[in-house]
Amino acid sequence: MLNPQETEAQFEHRWWELMSELRQRFGKKPDLNALLLLIGVQELGQGAGPFSKEQKQDLMHIATCKLFSLSGYYELERIDEDGWPHYRLAKPVPFANLKEQERMLKWHILEYFAQQDNE
């Protein structure tokens, strides 16, 4: 869950540290869509592609579900015969305005990469 004790400055610092690390790794700063695609590809575990436009959209959906599973909003339901994960909604994602949605997504991305570093 989002950490209520974390100040906005602490959150922004963690976000810019991650962006700096990813910029060094990939040669440019990724936007949110690029991060979702990266996470989706990683969760699929089948390499970097090539992927069709529709598959890229599916990968971004996988990433979003995986990220929101960190807070219990989605649960992995199954892996299909092609190795693609399928999630189901476990509880409604709280309504948020666009700015709140972006912050919530960024927080989940930070948590995702923190878990990857600990594995």
C-alpha positions as CSV (number, residue, x, y, z in Angstrom):
1,M,0.0,0.0,0.0
2,L,1.1,3.6,-0.5
3,N,3.3,4.7,2.4
4,P,1.5,7.6,4.2
5,Q,4.7,8.4,6.0
6,E,6.7,9.0,2.8
7,T,6.8,12.7,2.0
8,E,6.3,13.9,-1.5
9,A,10.0,14.9,-1.6
10,Q,11.1,11.4,-0.6
11,F,8.8,9.9,-3.2
12,E,10.1,12.2,-5.9
13,H,13.7,11.4,-4.9
14,R,13.1,7.7,-5.2
15,W,11.4,8.2,-8.6
16,W,14.3,10.3,-10.0
17,E,16.9,7.8,-8.6
18,L,15.1,5.0,-10.6
19,M,14.9,7.2,-13.7
20,S,18.6,7.9,-13.5
21,E,19.4,4.2,-13.1
22,L,17.2,3.3,-16.1
23,R,18.7,6.2,-18.2
24,Q,22.1,4.8,-17.5
25,R,21.0,1.2,-18.3
26,F,19.1,2.0,-21.5
27,G,20.7,5.3,-22.7
28,K,17.6,7.4,-22.4
29,K,14.9,8.2,-19.7
30,P,11.8,6.0,-20.2
31,D,8.3,7.4,-20.0
32,L,5.5,5.6,-18.2
33,N,4.5,3.7,-21.3
34,A,8.0,2.5,-21.9
35,L,8.2,1.4,-18.3
36,L,5.0,-0.6,-18.6
37,L,6.2,-2.2,-21.8
38,L,9.5,-3.1,-20.1
39,I,7.7,-4.6,-17.1
40,G,5.3,-6.5,-19.3
41,V,8.1,-8.0,-21.3
42,Q,9.9,-9.0,-18.1
43,E,6.8,-10.6,-16.7
44,L,6.2,-12.5,-19.9
45,G,9.7,-13.8,-19.8
46,Q,10.0,-14.6,-23.5
47,G,12.7,-12.1,-24.5
48,A,12.5,-8.7,-26.1
49,G,10.2,-9.5,-29.1
50,P,9.5,-8.5,-31.8
51,F,5.9,-7.8,-30.7
52,S,2.9,-6.5,-32.7
53,K,1.1,-3.3,-31.7
54,E,-1.6,-5.4,-30.1
55,Q,0.9,-7.6,-28.2
56,K,2.6,-4.4,-26.9
57,Q,-0.8,-3.2,-25.6
58,D,-1.3,-6.7,-24.0
59,L,2.2,-6.4,-22.4
60,M,1.3,-3.0,-20.9
61,H,-1.9,-4.5,-19.5
62,I,0.1,-7.4,-18.0
63,A,2.4,-4.8,-16.4
64,T,-0.5,-2.8,-15.0
65,C,-2.1,-5.9,-13.5
66,K,1.2,-7.1,-12.1
67,L,1.9,-3.7,-10.6
68,F,-1.5,-3.4,-9.0
69,S,-1.2,-7.0,-7.7
70,L,1.4,-5.7,-5.4
71,S,-1.4,-4.0,-3.5
72,G,-3.9,-6.8,-3.9
73,Y,-6.1,-5.3,-6.6
74,Y,-5.3,-8.0,-9.1
75,E,-4.4,-11.7,-8.7
76,L,-2.7,-13.9,-11.2
77,E,-5.4,-16.3,-12.5
78,R,-3.4,-18.4,-14.9
79,I,-0.7,-18.7,-17.5
80,D,-2.1,-19.6,-20.9
81,E,-0.6,-22.2,-23.3
82,D,1.5,-19.5,-24.9
83,G,3.0,-18.5,-21.6
84,W,1.0,-15.2,-21.3
85,P,-0.2,-14.4,-17.7
86,H,-3.9,-13.6,-17.1
87,Y,-5.0,-11.6,-14.1
88,R,-8.4,-11.1,-12.5
89,L,-9.6,-8.2,-10.5
90,A,-9.5,-9.1,-6.8
91,K,-10.9,-5.8,-5.5
92,P,-11.8,-2.5,-7.1
93,V,-9.0,-0.1,-7.7
94,P,-9.9,3.1,-5.9
95,F,-11.1,6.0,-8.0
96,A,-8.5,8.7,-8.5
97,N,-8.0,11.7,-10.6
98,L,-5.3,11.6,-13.3
99,K,-2.6,13.0,-11.1
100,E,-3.4,10.5,-8.3
101,Q,-3.5,7.7,-10.9
102,E,0.0,8.6,-12.1
103,R,1.4,8.8,-8.6
104,M,-0.2,5.4,-7.7
105,L,1.3,3.9,-10.8
106,K,4.7,5.4,-10.1
107,W,4.6,4.1,-6.6
108,H,3.8,0.6,-7.8
109,I,6.7,0.8,-10.3
110,L,9.1,1.8,-7.6
111,E,7.9,-1.1,-5.5
112,Y,8.2,-3.5,-8.4
113,F,11.8,-2.5,-9.1
114,A,12.7,-2.6,-5.4
115,Q,11.4,-6.2,-5.3
116,Q,13.4,-7.1,-8.4
117,D,16.6,-5.8,-6.7
118,N,15.9,-8.0,-3.7
119,E,15.5,-11.2,-5.7
